[in-house]
Amino acid sequence: MVKDRQPAVAAKAKDATTLLRADHKLVDGLFAEYKKARSPAKKRQLVDQICKELTVHAQIEEEIFYPAVKAALKDTALIPEAIVEHATLKDLIAQVEGVEPGGELFDAKIMVLSEYVKHHVKEEHAEMFPKAKATKLDMKALGAKMAERKAELTADHEA
């Protein structure tokens, strides 16, 4: 039975950039919901999900995608810049994680986080992803590895 699962997982494997784009779209939708939310409980739930999604996403990029792309491109600018942007995102996440929504500063931090994520995503979509796809990297294999790691990290966050 185990042998049957491997081809099914491989057949469903997404290209690495497709997987990352799906994450970007999900988080963008969560930020849009946050803007409309009025109740502190709904805001808290959305912020928790945004933080979890961004944390897992950043980790799979840093552990798997970025090193592969950096090596394939022999890059010394794009990936280091993305890593610095991740550090700023992680700092903002730390400022809102576990904090009850309330006051202007909380909403402002979420809006800055949203804008920062949009900026980061725009750079990845416009520069990094096209360059990565132009390399000889096996994007499906990379995507499968990332999907597997994402499942592990998501399970850890829910445990």
DRENKOL-576352 format. One record per residue (C-alpha): residue number from 1; residue in three letters; chain; x, y, z. Coordinates in pm, whole numbers, padded with zeros to 5 digits. Example, Ala and Ser with C-alpha at 12.3 -4.5 7.8 and 13.67 -1.06 7.14 Angstrom:
// residues 2
(1, 'ala', 'A', (01230, -00450, 00780))
(2, 'ser', 'A', (01367, -00106, 00714))
END
This chain:
// residues 159
(1, 'met', 'A', (00000, 00000, 00000))
(2, 'val', 'A', (00278, 00245, 00080))
(3, 'lys', 'A', (00411, 00207, -00275))
(4, 'asp', 'A', (00075, 00322, -00414))
(5, 'arg', 'A', (00087, 00645, -00214))
(6, 'gln', 'A', (00419, 00766, -00357))
(7, 'pro', 'A', (00306, 00802, -00722))
(8, 'ala', 'A', (-00018, 00967, -00610))
(9, 'val', 'A', (00175, 01223, -00406))
(10, 'ala', 'A', (00415, 01283, -00695))
(11, 'ala', 'A', (00129, 01314, -00945))
(12, 'lys', 'A', (-00038, 01579, -00729))
(13, 'ala', 'A', (00285, 01769, -00669))
(14, 'lys', 'A', (00265, 02135, -00760))
(15, 'asp', 'A', (00539, 02334, -00919))
(16, 'ala', 'A', (00726, 02519, -00640))
(17, 'thr', 'A', (00620, 02864, -00758))
(18, 'thr', 'A', (00257, 02750, -00794))
(19, 'leu', 'A', (00261, 02636, -00432))
(20, 'leu', 'A', (00410, 02967, -00317))
(21, 'arg', 'A', (00163, 03170, -00527))
(22, 'ala', 'A', (-00127, 02978, -00367))
(23, 'asp', 'A', (00009, 03073, -00023))
(24, 'his', 'A', (00039, 03436, -00132))
(25, 'lys', 'A', (-00321, 03439, -00254))
(26, 'leu', 'A', (-00448, 03280, 00069))
(27, 'val', 'A', (-00270, 03535, 00289))
(28, 'asp', 'A', (-00388, 03824, 00070))
(29, 'gly', 'A', (-00746, 03703, 00122))
(30, 'leu', 'A', (-00693, 03683, 00498))
(31, 'phe', 'A', (-00565, 04042, 00506))
(32, 'ala', 'A', (-00872, 04152, 00305))
(33, 'glu', 'A', (-01097, 03978, 00559))
(34, 'tyr', 'A', (-00910, 04148, 00843))
(35, 'lys', 'A', (-00977, 04491, 00691))
(36, 'lys', 'A', (-01352, 04417, 00698))
(37, 'ala', 'A', (-01357, 04254, 01042))
(38, 'arg', 'A', (-01503, 04453, 01329))
(39, 'ser', 'A', (-01510, 04216, 01624))
(40, 'pro', 'A', (-01193, 04167, 01826))
(41, 'ala', 'A', (-01255, 03789, 01829))
(42, 'lys', 'A', (-01270, 03773, 01447))
(43, 'lys', 'A', (-00961, 03993, 01419))
(44, 'arg', 'A', (-00773, 03770, 01666))
(45, 'gln', 'A', (-00870, 03456, 01471))
(46, 'leu', 'A', (-00757, 03613, 01141))
(47, 'val', 'A', (-00429, 03741, 01286))
(48, 'asp', 'A', (-00356, 03397, 01431))
(49, 'gln', 'A', (-00413, 03239, 01089))
(50, 'ile', 'A', (-00211, 03509, 00906))
(51, 'cys', 'A', (00081, 03463, 01147))
(52, 'lys', 'A', (00072, 03084, 01114))
(53, 'glu', 'A', (00052, 03095, 00734))
(54, 'leu', 'A', (00333, 03350, 00700))
(55, 'thr', 'A', (00558, 03168, 00948))
(56, 'val', 'A', (00522, 02832, 00774))
(57, 'his', 'A', (00554, 02993, 00429))
(58, 'ala', 'A', (00871, 03180, 00524))
(59, 'gln', 'A', (01022, 02866, 00674))
(60, 'ile', 'A', (00971, 02652, 00362))
(61, 'glu', 'A', (01109, 02931, 00146))
(62, 'glu', 'A', (01416, 02973, 00366))
(63, 'glu', 'A', (01481, 02599, 00414))
(64, 'ile', 'A', (01410, 02472, 00064))
(65, 'phe', 'A', (01320, 02723, -00208))
(66, 'tyr', 'A', (01570, 03002, -00145))
(67, 'pro', 'A', (01880, 02780, -00113))
(68, 'ala', 'A', (01790, 02593, -00434))
(69, 'val', 'A', (01723, 02915, -00628))
(70, 'lys', 'A', (02030, 03088, -00486))
(71, 'ala', 'A', (02253, 02799, -00597))
(72, 'ala', 'A', (02088, 02768, -00940))
(73, 'leu', 'A', (02114, 03144, -01009))
(74, 'lys', 'A', (02446, 03191, -00830))
(75, 'asp', 'A', (02252, 03482, -00677))
(76, 'thr', 'A', (02404, 03733, -00438))
(77, 'ala', 'A', (02124, 03991, -00430))
(78, 'leu', 'A', (01768, 03859, -00472))
(79, 'ile', 'A', (01777, 03587, -00208))
(80, 'pro', 'A', (01967, 03787, 00057))
(81, 'glu', 'A', (01717, 04073, 00013))
(82, 'ala', 'A', (01425, 03830, 00050))
(83, 'ile', 'A', (01580, 03689, 00369))
(84, 'val', 'A', (01615, 04040, 00514))
(85, 'glu', 'A', (01252, 04110, 00424))
(86, 'his', 'A', (01153, 03787, 00602))
(87, 'ala', 'A', (01334, 03906, 00916))
(88, 'thr', 'A', (01126, 04225, 00917))
(89, 'leu', 'A', (00807, 04024, 00862))
(90, 'lys', 'A', (00899, 03794, 01152))
(91, 'asp', 'A', (00955, 04096, 01374))
(92, 'leu', 'A', (00610, 04234, 01292))
(93, 'ile', 'A', (00456, 03890, 01347))
(94, 'ala', 'A', (00622, 03873, 01691))
(95, 'gln', 'A', (00468, 04211, 01776))
(96, 'val', 'A', (00110, 04096, 01706))
(97, 'glu', 'A', (00119, 03725, 01786))
(98, 'gly', 'A', (-00071, 03649, 02104))
(99, 'val', 'A', (-00165, 04016, 02154))
(100, 'glu', 'A', (-00531, 04103, 02183))
(101, 'pro', 'A', (-00652, 04327, 01899))
(102, 'gly', 'A', (-00728, 04674, 02015))
(103, 'gly', 'A', (-00619, 05024, 01954))
(104, 'glu', 'A', (-00474, 05203, 01660))
(105, 'leu', 'A', (-00127, 05052, 01687))
(106, 'phe', 'A', (-00248, 04693, 01655))
(107, 'asp', 'A', (-00444, 04768, 01337))
(108, 'ala', 'A', (-00152, 04976, 01208))
(109, 'lys', 'A', (00089, 04686, 01258))
(110, 'ile', 'A', (-00143, 04454, 01065))
(111, 'met', 'A', (-00172, 04708, 00783))
(112, 'val', 'A', (00207, 04752, 00767))
(113, 'leu', 'A', (00247, 04373, 00772))
(114, 'ser', 'A', (-00003, 04349, 00484))
(115, 'glu', 'A', (00176, 04618, 00281))
(116, 'tyr', 'A', (00513, 04460, 00348))
(117, 'val', 'A', (00389, 04118, 00241))
(118, 'lys', 'A', (00242, 04270, -00079))
(119, 'his', 'A', (00578, 04433, -00159))
(120, 'his', 'A', (00766, 04108, -00094))
(121, 'val', 'A', (00519, 03904, -00303))
(122, 'lys', 'A', (00539, 04151, -00591))
(123, 'glu', 'A', (00919, 04116, -00602))
(124, 'glu', 'A', (00900, 03736, -00589))
(125, 'his', 'A', (00640, 03720, -00867))
(126, 'ala', 'A', (00810, 03977, -01091))
(127, 'glu', 'A', (01176, 03888, -01039))
(128, 'met', 'A', (01255, 03575, -00843))
(129, 'phe', 'A', (00997, 03330, -00982))
(130, 'pro', 'A', (01064, 03400, -01352))
(131, 'lys', 'A', (01440, 03373, -01294))
(132, 'ala', 'A', (01395, 03051, -01094))
(133, 'lys', 'A', (01177, 02897, -01366))
(134, 'ala', 'A', (01441, 02982, -01628))
(135, 'thr', 'A', (01695, 02762, -01446))
(136, 'lys', 'A', (01734, 02385, -01475))
(137, 'leu', 'A', (01573, 02339, -01132))
(138, 'asp', 'A', (01310, 02064, -01120))
(139, 'met', 'A', (01024, 02283, -00998))
(140, 'lys', 'A', (00789, 01986, -00948))
(141, 'ala', 'A', (01039, 01801, -00729))
(142, 'leu', 'A', (01109, 02120, -00537))
(143, 'gly', 'A', (00735, 02178, -00498))
(144, 'ala', 'A', (00683, 01823, -00368))
(145, 'lys', 'A', (00961, 01867, -00113))
(146, 'met', 'A', (00813, 02202, -00005))
(147, 'ala', 'A', (00459, 02062, 00019))
(148, 'glu', 'A', (00583, 01777, 00239))
(149, 'arg', 'A', (00770, 02017, 00469))
(150, 'lys', 'A', (00472, 02253, 00479))
(151, 'ala', 'A', (00248, 01966, 00593))
(152, 'glu', 'A', (00494, 01885, 00873))
(153, 'leu', 'A', (00518, 02247, 00988))
(154, 'thr', 'A', (00142, 02300, 00970))
(155, 'ala', 'A', (00087, 01990, 01184))
(156, 'asp', 'A', (00343, 02126, 01436))
(157, 'his', 'A', (00158, 02459, 01456))
(158, 'glu', 'A', (-00173, 02283, 01521))
(159, 'ala', 'A', (-00031, 02048, 01784))
END
